Amino acid sequence: MIRAWRRVRGTFAPARTSLSFAIYKRDSVSDQTDLIQGTLDLLILRTIALEPMHGWAIAQRIQQISDELLRVQQGSLYPALHRLEHQGWITAEWGVSETNRRARFYSLTKAGRKQVATELSKWERLSAGVNLVLART
């Protein structure tokens, strides 16, 4: 589940700096892992880069591509989709899903295609830096 929370005075409140993401181990219980904010955005943008998809299909595709290791919950997915739409990186149109239900289909805008390249570059730099620290300590 991607949901941002932090401990504030003994209770939990929404956080703004990291996301909790469900990472599933094969044949075992999931681990909650904190991810850098923007990771879900990158996953969504890359997922819809080839073709428009509705929300449930995006979540399923991320799960499938990650070999069932990553699962995005609706409570995290739809706010991210709305945020990306507000930023002008994706657009949404109503259509009919493969199950004959009305659904919003999300696709990249021209600005979104540029943002994918930007976010991917940031991710590659970050992961290279983390890998160096892990290898050298």
Secondary structure, 3 states (H helix, E strand, C coil): CCECEEEECCEEEECCCEEEEEECCCCCCCEEEEEECCHHHHHHHHHCCCCCEEHHHHHHHHHHHCCCCEECCHHHHHHHHHHHHHCCCEEEEEEECCCCCEEEEEEECHHHHHHHHHHHHHHHHHHHHHHHHHHHC
